[in-house]
Amino acid sequence: MPQMAPLSWLILFCLFTLSFFIFTVMNYFNKFFTNNNKNLNKTMMNNNNNNEKLNWKW
């Protein structure tokens, strides 16, 4: 079985480092936007509760 050249190890290390960095950044922004969406959904639910008191007859 042939051994990997040092350049291949370097490319592999860069690939894993880049994928880890991208995963970390996406995870951070995903948490940031989901927290904002939860707060937004709470305010929307509060607004919807006020609208539910009206009884519309069609």
PQR file of N, CA, C, O and H, with PARSE charges and radii, in Angstrom:
ATOM      1  N   MET A   1       0.848  -1.188   0.000 -0.4000 1.5000
ATOM      2  CA  MET A   1       0.000   0.000   0.000 -0.0000 2.0000
ATOM      3  C   MET A   1       0.892   1.250   0.000  0.5500 1.7000
ATOM      4  O   MET A   1       1.785   1.367   0.839 -0.5500 1.4000
ATOM      5  N   PRO A   2       0.661   2.176  -0.924 -0.5600 1.5000
ATOM      6  CA  PRO A   2       1.531   3.362  -0.989  0.2800 2.0000
ATOM      7  C   PRO A   2       1.269   4.317   0.166  0.5500 1.7000
ATOM      8  O   PRO A   2       0.145   4.450   0.649 -0.5500 1.4000
ATOM      9  N   GLN A   3       2.322   4.967   0.586 -0.4000 1.5000
ATOM     10  CA  GLN A   3       2.188   5.943   1.656 -0.0000 2.0000
ATOM     11  C   GLN A   3       1.784   7.292   1.077  0.5500 1.7000
ATOM     12  O   GLN A   3       2.056   7.600  -0.083 -0.5500 1.4000
ATOM     13  H   GLN A   3       3.236   4.860   0.194  0.4000 1.0000
ATOM     14  N   MET A   4       1.123   8.091   1.921 -0.4000 1.5000
ATOM     15  CA  MET A   4       0.705   9.418   1.461 -0.0000 2.0000
ATOM     16  C   MET A   4       1.886  10.372   1.499  0.5500 1.7000
ATOM     17  O   MET A   4       2.697  10.338   2.424 -0.5500 1.4000
ATOM     18  H   MET A   4       0.902   7.840   2.864  0.4000 1.0000
ATOM     19  N   ALA A   5       1.972  11.206   0.506 -0.4000 1.5000
ATOM     20  CA  ALA A   5       3.016  12.220   0.459 -0.0000 2.0000
ATOM     21  C   ALA A   5       2.691  13.320   1.475  0.5500 1.7000
ATOM     22  O   ALA A   5       1.523  13.510   1.814 -0.5500 1.4000
ATOM     23  H   ALA A   5       1.312  11.234  -0.246  0.4000 1.0000
ATOM     24  N   PRO A   6       3.700  14.046   1.968 -0.5600 1.5000
ATOM     25  CA  PRO A   6       3.435  15.128   2.933  0.2800 2.0000
ATOM     26  C   PRO A   6       2.482  16.189   2.392  0.5500 1.7000
ATOM     27  O   PRO A   6       1.713  16.782   3.149 -0.5500 1.4000
ATOM     28  N   LEU A   7       2.531  16.427   1.089 -0.4000 1.5000
ATOM     29  CA  LEU A   7       1.626  17.415   0.502 -0.0000 2.0000
ATOM     30  C   LEU A   7       0.174  16.963   0.626  0.5500 1.7000
ATOM     31  O   LEU A   7      -0.715  17.779   0.868 -0.5500 1.4000
ATOM     32  H   LEU A   7       3.155  15.945   0.474  0.4000 1.0000
ATOM     33  N   SER A   8      -0.065  15.672   0.461 -0.4000 1.5000
ATOM     34  CA  SER A   8      -1.424  15.151   0.603 -0.0000 2.0000
ATOM     35  C   SER A   8      -1.913  15.300   2.049  0.5500 1.7000
ATOM     36  O   SER A   8      -3.087  15.589   2.280 -0.5500 1.4000
ATOM     37  H   SER A   8       0.657  15.009   0.265  0.4000 1.0000
ATOM     38  N   TRP A   9      -1.018  15.103   3.019 -0.4000 1.5000
ATOM     39  CA  TRP A   9      -1.398  15.292   4.414 -0.0000 2.0000
ATOM     40  C   TRP A   9      -1.736  16.752   4.670  0.5500 1.7000
ATOM     41  O   TRP A   9      -2.670  17.060   5.410 -0.5500 1.4000
ATOM     42  H   TRP A   9      -0.064  14.868   2.832  0.4000 1.0000
ATOM     43  N   LEU A  10      -0.981  17.638   4.063 -0.4000 1.5000
ATOM     44  CA  LEU A  10      -1.240  19.070   4.237 -0.0000 2.0000
ATOM     45  C   LEU A  10      -2.592  19.450   3.627  0.5500 1.7000
ATOM     46  O   LEU A  10      -3.357  20.204   4.229 -0.5500 1.4000
ATOM     47  H   LEU A  10      -0.222  17.388   3.462  0.4000 1.0000
ATOM     48  N   ILE A  11      -2.880  18.935   2.446 -0.4000 1.5000
ATOM     49  CA  ILE A  11      -4.168  19.217   1.807 -0.0000 2.0000
ATOM     50  C   ILE A  11      -5.309  18.654   2.649  0.5500 1.7000
ATOM     51  O   ILE A  11      -6.342  19.300   2.819 -0.5500 1.4000
ATOM     52  H   ILE A  11      -2.259  18.324   1.957  0.4000 1.0000
ATOM     53  N   LEU A  12      -5.113  17.438   3.176 -0.4000 1.5000
ATOM     54  CA  LEU A  12      -6.139  16.826   4.020 -0.0000 2.0000
ATOM     55  C   LEU A  12      -6.364  17.631   5.297  0.5500 1.7000
ATOM     56  O   LEU A  12      -7.504  17.826   5.717 -0.5500 1.4000
ATOM     57  H   LEU A  12      -4.273  16.913   3.038  0.4000 1.0000
ATOM     58  N   PHE A  13      -5.281  18.096   5.911 -0.4000 1.5000
ATOM     59  CA  PHE A  13      -5.397  18.930   7.108 -0.0000 2.0000
ATOM     60  C   PHE A  13      -6.131  20.232   6.806  0.5500 1.7000
ATOM     61  O   PHE A  13      -6.989  20.658   7.579 -0.5500 1.4000
ATOM     62  H   PHE A  13      -4.354  17.937   5.570  0.4000 1.0000
ATOM     63  N   CYS A  14      -5.797  20.862   5.685 -0.4000 1.5000
ATOM     64  CA  CYS A  14      -6.476  22.107   5.299 -0.0000 2.0000
ATOM     65  C   CYS A  14      -7.950  21.856   5.032  0.5500 1.7000
ATOM     66  O   CYS A  14      -8.789  22.677   5.403 -0.5500 1.4000
ATOM     67  H   CYS A  14      -5.100  20.517   5.057  0.4000 1.0000
ATOM     68  N   LEU A  15      -8.279  20.749   4.404 -0.4000 1.5000
ATOM     69  CA  LEU A  15      -9.677  20.416   4.127 -0.0000 2.0000
ATOM     70  C   LEU A  15     -10.462  20.250   5.421  0.5500 1.7000
ATOM     71  O   LEU A  15     -11.552  20.806   5.555 -0.5500 1.4000
ATOM     72  H   LEU A  15      -7.598  20.082   4.103  0.4000 1.0000
ATOM     73  N   PHE A  16      -9.928  19.494   6.372 -0.4000 1.5000
ATOM     74  CA  PHE A  16     -10.628  19.291   7.640 -0.0000 2.0000
ATOM     75  C   PHE A  16     -10.716  20.585   8.449  0.5500 1.7000
ATOM     76  O   PHE A  16     -11.730  20.853   9.095 -0.5500 1.4000
ATOM     77  H   PHE A  16      -9.042  19.042   6.263  0.4000 1.0000
ATOM     78  N   THR A  17      -9.670  21.370   8.411 -0.4000 1.5000
ATOM     79  CA  THR A  17      -9.693  22.649   9.130 -0.0000 2.0000
ATOM     80  C   THR A  17     -10.736  23.585   8.537  0.5500 1.7000
ATOM     81  O   THR A  17     -11.488  24.226   9.271 -0.5500 1.4000
ATOM     82  H   THR A  17      -8.846  21.153   7.887  0.4000 1.0000
ATOM     83  N   LEU A  18     -10.784  23.664   7.230 -0.4000 1.5000
ATOM     84  CA  LEU A  18     -11.761  24.515   6.560 -0.0000 2.0000
ATOM     85  C   LEU A  18     -13.184  24.033   6.821  0.5500 1.7000
ATOM     86  O   LEU A  18     -14.074  24.845   7.075 -0.5500 1.4000
ATOM     87  H   LEU A  18     -10.173  23.143   6.634  0.4000 1.0000
ATOM     88  N   SER A  19     -13.408  22.730   6.761 -0.4000 1.5000
ATOM     89  CA  SER A  19     -14.759  22.213   7.018 -0.0000 2.0000
ATOM     90  C   SER A  19     -15.165  22.444   8.482  0.5500 1.7000
ATOM     91  O   SER A  19     -16.325  22.754   8.755 -0.5500 1.4000
ATOM     92  H   SER A  19     -12.686  22.070   6.555  0.4000 1.0000
ATOM     93  N   PHE A  20     -14.234  22.298   9.415 -0.4000 1.5000
ATOM     94  CA  PHE A  20     -14.532  22.568  10.820 -0.0000 2.0000
ATOM     95  C   PHE A  20     -14.866  24.047  11.026  0.5500 1.7000
ATOM     96  O   PHE A  20     -15.797  24.383  11.757 -0.5500 1.4000
ATOM     97  H   PHE A  20     -13.292  22.047   9.193  0.4000 1.0000
ATOM     98  N   PHE A  21     -14.102  24.921  10.379 -0.4000 1.5000
ATOM     99  CA  PHE A  21     -14.352  26.359  10.495 -0.0000 2.0000
ATOM    100  C   PHE A  21     -15.718  26.723   9.919  0.5500 1.7000
ATOM    101  O   PHE A  21     -16.465  27.487  10.531 -0.5500 1.4000
ATOM    102  H   PHE A  21     -13.345  24.647   9.786  0.4000 1.0000
ATOM    103  N   ILE A  22     -16.046  26.186   8.760 -0.4000 1.5000
ATOM    104  CA  ILE A  22     -17.346  26.479   8.142 -0.0000 2.0000
ATOM    105  C   ILE A  22     -18.480  25.942   9.009  0.5500 1.7000
ATOM    106  O   ILE A  22     -19.495  26.616   9.187 -0.5500 1.4000
ATOM    107  H   ILE A  22     -15.440  25.564   8.263  0.4000 1.0000
ATOM    108  N   PHE A  23     -18.319  24.739   9.549 -0.4000 1.5000
ATOM    109  CA  PHE A  23     -19.341  24.158  10.425 -0.0000 2.0000
ATOM    110  C   PHE A  23     -19.540  25.019  11.668  0.5500 1.7000
ATOM    111  O   PHE A  23     -20.677  25.243  12.084 -0.5500 1.4000
ATOM    112  H   PHE A  23     -17.495  24.191   9.405  0.4000 1.0000
ATOM    113  N   THR A  24     -18.464  25.498  12.261 -0.4000 1.5000
ATOM    114  CA  THR A  24     -18.557  26.318  13.467 -0.0000 2.0000
ATOM    115  C   THR A  24     -19.244  27.648  13.180  0.5500 1.7000
ATOM    116  O   THR A  24     -20.096  28.088  13.953 -0.5500 1.4000
ATOM    117  H   THR A  24     -17.541  25.316  11.923  0.4000 1.0000
ATOM    118  N   VAL A  25     -18.885  28.279  12.091 -0.4000 1.5000
ATOM    119  CA  VAL A  25     -19.490  29.566  11.736 -0.0000 2.0000
ATOM    120  C   VAL A  25     -20.976  29.401  11.444  0.5500 1.7000
ATOM    121  O   VAL A  25     -21.790  30.213  11.885 -0.5500 1.4000
ATOM    122  H   VAL A  25     -18.193  27.922  11.464  0.4000 1.0000
ATOM    123  N   MET A  26     -21.333  28.356  10.702 -0.4000 1.5000
ATOM    124  CA  MET A  26     -22.748  28.127  10.385 -0.0000 2.0000
ATOM    125  C   MET A  26     -23.545  27.799  11.642  0.5500 1.7000
ATOM    126  O   MET A  26     -24.690  28.230  11.779 -0.5500 1.4000
ATOM    127  H   MET A  26     -20.672  27.697  10.344  0.4000 1.0000
ATOM    128  N   ASN A  27     -22.959  27.054  12.545 -0.4000 1.5000
ATOM    129  CA  ASN A  27     -23.627  26.724  13.799 -0.0000 2.0000
ATOM    130  C   ASN A  27     -23.857  27.984  14.629  0.5500 1.7000
ATOM    131  O   ASN A  27     -24.924  28.145  15.221 -0.5500 1.4000
ATOM    132  H   ASN A  27     -22.029  26.705  12.433  0.4000 1.0000
ATOM    133  N   TYR A  28     -22.882  28.866  14.678 -0.4000 1.5000
ATOM    134  CA  TYR A  28     -23.019  30.108  15.433 -0.0000 2.0000
ATOM    135  C   TYR A  28     -24.152  30.972  14.865  0.5500 1.7000
ATOM    136  O   TYR A  28     -25.005  31.453  15.611 -0.5500 1.4000
ATOM    137  H   TYR A  28     -22.015  28.735  14.198  0.4000 1.0000
ATOM    138  N   PHE A  29     -24.154  31.163  13.564 -0.4000 1.5000
ATOM    139  CA  PHE A  29     -25.181  32.013  12.977 -0.0000 2.0000
ATOM    140  C   PHE A  29     -26.553  31.353  13.018  0.5500 1.7000
ATOM    141  O   PHE A  29     -27.568  32.042  13.117 -0.5500 1.4000
ATOM    142  H   PHE A  29     -23.462  30.773  12.958  0.4000 1.0000
ATOM    143  N   ASN A  30     -26.594  30.029  12.944 -0.4000 1.5000
ATOM    144  CA  ASN A  30     -27.869  29.332  13.047 -0.0000 2.0000
ATOM    145  C   ASN A  30     -28.472  29.543  14.436  0.5500 1.7000
ATOM    146  O   ASN A  30     -29.674  29.788  14.547 -0.5500 1.4000
ATOM    147  H   ASN A  30     -25.769  29.469  12.863  0.4000 1.0000
ATOM    148  N   LYS A  31     -27.673  29.455  15.484 -0.4000 1.5000
ATOM    149  CA  LYS A  31     -28.175  29.719  16.837 -0.0000 2.0000
ATOM    150  C   LYS A  31     -28.628  31.166  16.970  0.5500 1.7000
ATOM    151  O   LYS A  31     -29.646  31.451  17.601 -0.5500 1.4000
ATOM    152  H   LYS A  31     -26.697  29.257  15.393  0.4000 1.0000
ATOM    153  N   PHE A  32     -27.879  32.065  16.379 -0.4000 1.5000
ATOM    154  CA  PHE A  32     -28.213  33.483  16.460 -0.0000 2.0000
ATOM    155  C   PHE A  32     -29.563  33.765  15.808  0.5500 1.7000
ATOM    156  O   PHE A  32     -30.391  34.477  16.375 -0.5500 1.4000
ATOM    157  H   PHE A  32     -27.053  31.833  15.866  0.4000 1.0000
ATOM    158  N   PHE A  33     -29.787  33.209  14.618 -0.4000 1.5000
ATOM    159  CA  PHE A  33     -31.025  33.492  13.911 -0.0000 2.0000
ATOM    160  C   PHE A  33     -32.200  32.735  14.494  0.5500 1.7000
ATOM    161  O   PHE A  33     -33.322  33.239  14.453 -0.5500 1.4000
ATOM    162  H   PHE A  33     -29.114  32.630  14.157  0.4000 1.0000
ATOM    163  N   THR A  34     -31.986  31.531  15.042 -0.4000 1.5000
ATOM    164  CA  THR A  34     -33.115  30.808  15.641 -0.0000 2.0000
ATOM    165  C   THR A  34     -33.555  31.489  16.927  0.5500 1.7000
ATOM    166  O   THR A  34     -34.748  31.510  17.229 -0.5500 1.4000
ATOM    167  H   THR A  34     -31.074  31.121  15.075  0.4000 1.0000
ATOM    168  N   ASN A  35     -32.615  32.051  17.695 -0.4000 1.5000
ATOM    169  CA  ASN A  35     -33.008  32.778  18.901 -0.0000 2.0000
ATOM    170  C   ASN A  35     -33.810  34.017  18.541  0.5500 1.7000
ATOM    171  O   ASN A  35     -34.793  34.332  19.212 -0.5500 1.4000
ATOM    172  H   ASN A  35     -31.646  32.034  17.449  0.4000 1.0000
ATOM    173  N   ASN A  36     -33.405  34.728  17.487 -0.4000 1.5000
ATOM    174  CA  ASN A  36     -34.176  35.891  17.055 -0.0000 2.0000
ATOM    175  C   ASN A  36     -35.546  35.483  16.556  0.5500 1.7000
ATOM    176  O   ASN A  36     -36.526  36.188  16.796 -0.5500 1.4000
ATOM    177  H   ASN A  36     -32.607  34.472  16.942  0.4000 1.0000
ATOM    178  N   ASN A  37     -35.631  34.361  15.868 -0.4000 1.5000
ATOM    179  CA  ASN A  37     -36.921  33.891  15.365 -0.0000 2.0000
ATOM    180  C   ASN A  37     -37.832  33.480  16.503  0.5500 1.7000
ATOM    181  O   ASN A  37     -39.043  33.691  16.429 -0.5500 1.4000
ATOM    182  H   ASN A  37     -34.835  33.788  15.673  0.4000 1.0000
ATOM    183  N   LYS A  38     -37.276  32.895  17.556 -0.4000 1.5000
ATOM    184  CA  LYS A  38     -38.104  32.508  18.707 -0.0000 2.0000
ATOM    185  C   LYS A  38     -38.685  33.752  19.378  0.5500 1.7000
ATOM    186  O   LYS A  38     -39.861  33.779  19.741 -0.5500 1.4000
ATOM    187  H   LYS A  38     -36.293  32.723  17.617  0.4000 1.0000
ATOM    188  N   ASN A  39     -37.850  34.781  19.539 -0.4000 1.5000
ATOM    189  CA  ASN A  39     -38.343  36.027  20.132 -0.0000 2.0000
ATOM    190  C   ASN A  39     -39.387  36.670  19.230  0.5500 1.7000
ATOM    191  O   ASN A  39     -40.386  37.208  19.707 -0.5500 1.4000
ATOM    192  H   ASN A  39     -36.895  34.759  19.244  0.4000 1.0000
ATOM    193  N   LEU A  40     -39.152  36.611  17.935 -0.4000 1.5000
ATOM    194  CA  LEU A  40     -40.103  37.169  16.990 -0.0000 2.0000
ATOM    195  C   LEU A  40     -41.410  36.385  17.027  0.5500 1.7000
ATOM    196  O   LEU A  40     -42.491  36.971  16.966 -0.5500 1.4000
ATOM    197  H   LEU A  40     -38.341  36.173  17.547  0.4000 1.0000
ATOM    198  N   ASN A  41     -41.312  35.060  17.126 -0.4000 1.5000
ATOM    199  CA  ASN A  41     -42.514  34.228  17.179 -0.0000 2.0000
ATOM    200  C   ASN A  41     -43.311  34.499  18.456  0.5500 1.7000
ATOM    201  O   ASN A  41     -44.542  34.478  18.433 -0.5500 1.4000
ATOM    202  H   ASN A  41     -40.433  34.584  17.176  0.4000 1.0000
ATOM    203  N   LYS A  42     -42.619  34.751  19.565 -0.4000 1.5000
ATOM    204  CA  LYS A  42     -43.329  35.064  20.813 -0.0000 2.0000
ATOM    205  C   LYS A  42     -44.111  36.363  20.685  0.5500 1.7000
ATOM    206  O   LYS A  42     -45.252  36.459  21.138 -0.5500 1.4000
ATOM    207  H   LYS A  42     -41.619  34.768  19.583  0.4000 1.0000
ATOM    208  N   THR A  43     -43.496  37.356  20.068 -0.4000 1.5000
ATOM    209  CA  THR A  43     -44.209  38.624  19.908 -0.0000 2.0000
ATOM    210  C   THR A  43     -45.363  38.464  18.926  0.5500 1.7000
ATOM    211  O   THR A  43     -46.418  39.074  19.098 -0.5500 1.4000
ATOM    212  H   THR A  43     -42.570  37.279  19.700  0.4000 1.0000
ATOM    213  N   MET A  44     -45.164  37.646  17.900 -0.4000 1.5000
ATOM    214  CA  MET A  44     -46.243  37.412  16.937 -0.0000 2.0000
ATOM    215  C   MET A  44     -47.393  36.661  17.608  0.5500 1.7000
ATOM    216  O   MET A  44     -48.560  36.938  17.333 -0.5500 1.4000
ATOM    217  H   MET A  44     -44.307  37.151  17.760  0.4000 1.0000
ATOM    218  N   MET A  45     -47.068  35.716  18.485 -0.4000 1.5000
ATOM    219  CA  MET A  45     -48.110  34.958  19.179 -0.0000 2.0000
ATOM    220  C   MET A  45     -48.889  35.886  20.110  0.5500 1.7000
ATOM    221  O   MET A  45     -50.107  35.761  20.237 -0.5500 1.4000
ATOM    222  H   MET A  45     -46.119  35.491  18.709  0.4000 1.0000
ATOM    223  N   ASN A  46     -48.195  36.805  20.753 -0.4000 1.5000
ATOM    224  CA  ASN A  46     -48.884  37.759  21.619 -0.0000 2.0000
ATOM    225  C   ASN A  46     -49.826  38.639  20.807  0.5500 1.7000
ATOM    226  O   ASN A  46     -50.933  38.946  21.249 -0.5500 1.4000
ATOM    227  H   ASN A  46     -47.205  36.907  20.649  0.4000 1.0000
ATOM    228  N   ASN A  47     -49.389  39.037  19.637 -0.4000 1.5000
ATOM    229  CA  ASN A  47     -50.249  39.843  18.770 -0.0000 2.0000
ATOM    230  C   ASN A  47     -51.435  39.027  18.268  0.5500 1.7000
ATOM    231  O   ASN A  47     -52.538  39.558  18.133 -0.5500 1.4000
ATOM    232  H   ASN A  47     -48.489  38.788  19.279  0.4000 1.0000
ATOM    233  N   ASN A  48     -51.223  37.760  17.992 -0.4000 1.5000
ATOM    234  CA  ASN A  48     -52.302  36.904  17.512 -0.0000 2.0000
ATOM    235  C   ASN A  48     -53.338  36.653  18.610  0.5500 1.7000
ATOM    236  O   ASN A  48     -54.530  36.526  18.329 -0.5500 1.4000
ATOM    237  H   ASN A  48     -50.327  37.329  18.101  0.4000 1.0000
ATOM    238  N   ASN A  49     -52.884  36.584  19.840 -0.4000 1.5000
ATOM    239  CA  ASN A  49     -53.825  36.374  20.950 -0.0000 2.0000
ATOM    240  C   ASN A  49     -54.787  37.545  21.063  0.5500 1.7000
ATOM    241  O   ASN A  49     -55.958  37.353  21.387 -0.5500 1.4000
ATOM    242  H   ASN A  49     -51.916  36.687  20.068  0.4000 1.0000
ATOM    243  N   ASN A  50     -54.314  38.742  20.803 -0.4000 1.5000
ATOM    244  CA  ASN A  50     -55.191  39.906  20.847 -0.0000 2.0000
ATOM    245  C   ASN A  50     -56.212  39.853  19.718  0.5500 1.7000
ATOM    246  O   ASN A  50     -57.346  40.304  19.882 -0.5500 1.4000
ATOM    247  H   ASN A  50     -53.362  38.898  20.539  0.4000 1.0000
ATOM    248  N   ASN A  51     -55.818  39.309  18.586 -0.4000 1.5000
ATOM    249  CA  ASN A  51     -56.722  39.218  17.453 -0.0000 2.0000
ATOM    250  C   ASN A  51     -57.737  38.109  17.621  0.5500 1.7000
ATOM    251  O   ASN A  51     -58.801  38.155  17.004 -0.5500 1.4000
ATOM    252  H   ASN A  51     -54.897  38.942  18.453  0.4000 1.0000
ATOM    253  N   GLU A  52     -57.440  37.115  18.437 -0.4000 1.5000
ATOM    254  CA  GLU A  52     -58.356  35.993  18.616 -0.0000 2.0000
ATOM    255  C   GLU A  52     -59.573  36.382  19.456  0.5500 1.7000
ATOM    256  O   GLU A  52     -60.567  35.657  19.453 -0.5500 1.4000
ATOM    257  H   GLU A  52     -56.576  37.077  18.938  0.4000 1.0000
ATOM    258  N   LYS A  53     -59.524  37.464  20.146 -0.4000 1.5000
ATOM    259  CA  LYS A  53     -60.656  37.897  20.956 -0.0000 2.0000
ATOM    260  C   LYS A  53     -61.816  38.374  20.091  0.5500 1.7000
ATOM    261  O   LYS A  53     -62.965  38.392  20.532 -0.5500 1.4000
ATOM    262  H   LYS A  53     -58.716  38.054  20.148  0.4000 1.0000
ATOM    263  N   LEU A  54     -61.507  38.758  18.858 -0.4000 1.5000
ATOM    264  CA  LEU A  54     -62.564  39.215  17.961 -0.0000 2.0000
ATOM    265  C   LEU A  54     -63.322  38.013  17.419  0.5500 1.7000
ATOM    266  O   LEU A  54     -62.722  36.993  17.082 -0.5500 1.4000
ATOM    267  H   LEU A  54     -60.574  38.743  18.499  0.4000 1.0000
ATOM    268  N   ASN A  55     -64.645  38.137  17.338 -0.4000 1.5000
ATOM    269  CA  ASN A  55     -65.458  37.080  16.806 -0.0000 2.0000
ATOM    270  C   ASN A  55     -66.014  37.499  15.452  0.5500 1.7000
ATOM    271  O   ASN A  55     -66.961  38.282  15.372 -0.5500 1.4000
ATOM    272  H   ASN A  55     -65.132  38.966  17.613  0.4000 1.0000
ATOM    273  N   TRP A  56     -65.423  36.975  14.401 -0.4000 1.5000
ATOM    274  CA  TRP A  56     -65.862  37.370  13.069 -0.0000 2.0000
ATOM    275  C   TRP A  56     -66.965  36.429  12.615  0.5500 1.7000
ATOM    276  O   TRP A  56     -66.827  35.211  12.724 -0.5500 1.4000
ATOM    277  H   TRP A  56     -64.654  36.339  14.466  0.4000 1.0000
ATOM    278  N   LYS A  57     -68.043  36.976  12.115 -0.4000 1.5000
ATOM    279  CA  LYS A  57     -69.149  36.158  11.588 -0.0000 2.0000
ATOM    280  C   LYS A  57     -69.220  36.420  10.091  0.5500 1.7000
ATOM    281  O   LYS A  57     -69.379  37.554   9.638 -0.5500 1.4000
ATOM    282  H   LYS A  57     -68.155  37.966  12.027  0.4000 1.0000
ATOM    283  N   TRP A  58     -69.100  35.371   9.368 -0.4000 1.5000
ATOM    284  CA  TRP A  58     -69.060  35.515   7.905 -0.0000 2.0000
ATOM    285  C   TRP A  58     -70.439  35.381   7.337  0.5500 1.7000
ATOM    286  O   TRP A  58     -70.617  35.472   6.123 -0.5500 1.4000
ATOM    287  H   TRP A  58     -68.971  34.450   9.736  0.4000 1.0000
TER
END
